[in-house]
Amino acid sequence: MVEVIKEGDIVTFNVKGLHKLWAFKSQLQIPASHIRSVRQDPQILKGWWKGIRAPGTHVPGLLAAGTFYQDEKRVFWDVHNAENALIIGLEHDEFDELIVEVEDPAAVMQLLSSANQPA
């Protein structure tokens, strides 16, 4: 699970608990101006293929965490419960997308949708 915090023009994604070990990352900091979209899409989360892990952990049907390469995109995953997952499209960043599980998807969608507005 990931905790999302907006401070000024930086959005911080804190990877929580043991997910830090599985994802090989504890935190991502993204400039708010790099966030181009936020959505939920159950179709993307279905299926066992997440891409080539580099590094990451993937147990089909249970967990995807870490950096994956798929369709010429670099994607950071941290999803255990797909119902609470968000797909965050980025531009001008090290990742093309973040696919992360959050505690309250509606609240995080609202926070990120307003991320480009002044604090």
N, C-alpha and C positions, 0 to 999 in steps of 0.2 A: 504494500500500500504506500501511497505517496501523499505527503502533506504539501499543499501549495500555498505560498505566501507571497504577496506583492508588497514590495518596499520601494517606493519611488518608481523609477522606470525599469526595475529589475524584478523578474518573477523567479522565485526560488522553489525548486521541486526537491523536497527532502524525502529520500527513500527511508522507510521506517523498518525497524526490527531486523529480522533475519533476511529480509529482502535485500539488504545491503550486500550480504554475502553472495546471494544468488545473482544479483544484478551487476556485481563488481563496481558499483558506484554508490555513494551515499548522498550525493547532492548534484543537481544541475542548476546553473544560474543562466537564465535566458533574458536578454533585453526584451521588454514588452513590445517594442516595435518589430521584433522578429516573429511574433505570433500572428499568423494570417487566418487561422480558422480553429474552431473548437466544436467538436460534434461527438455524438454517440452513434455507432454504426455496428450493430450486432453481426452483420455479414462479414466484416473484416476480422472479427474475433473468432469466427467459426473456423473449423479446419485445423489440421495438425501442423501444417507448414507455416512457419513464421519467418523463415529465411535462414541464412547461414550465420551461426553464432560467432561473435568475435569481440569480446568474450561474453558469455552469457550462460543461462541455464534454461533448458526447455524440457518439461515433462508434459507430453501431450495430454490435454484434458484437465491438467492440474495447474500448471504454472509456466509462464514465459517471463523471463527477467534478464535484462542486459541489452547489449548492442547486437542488432541483427541487420544483415544486408539482404534486401529483397527488391527485385525489379529496379535495380540501380539506385535504390534509396537506402540511406542509413537511418535505422529506426531504433529508438530506445523503448523497450518494453518493460513494464512491471505490472503484470496482471495475474491475479489468482481468481478473483470473482468478476467475470466478464460483465455482469449486470451494472457494476459501478465503474466501468472503464470509459475513459475519454480518449478521443483521437485528436491530438493537437498538431496542426500543420504549421511548420516553421519555414522561414526563408532567411537566407544569409546567416546560417548557423551550422554548427558541426553536425547536427541531426536534421533530417528532412521531416521527421515526425516523432512525436512522443505518444506512446499508447500506454496509458497509466491508469491504475485503479485508484480511486479516491473515495473518501468516506461519504461525501455529499456531492454527487455529480452536478446537480442543479446549481448549487452555490458556487462551485468552482467554474462552471460554464459562465455564470454571471460575472464572476471576478475576472476571468480571462477575456470575456467579450468586451469588458470595459478597460482592459489592460493598457490600451493605447491612449486612453484619456489621461490628462494630468492628474497626479495624486492629490 
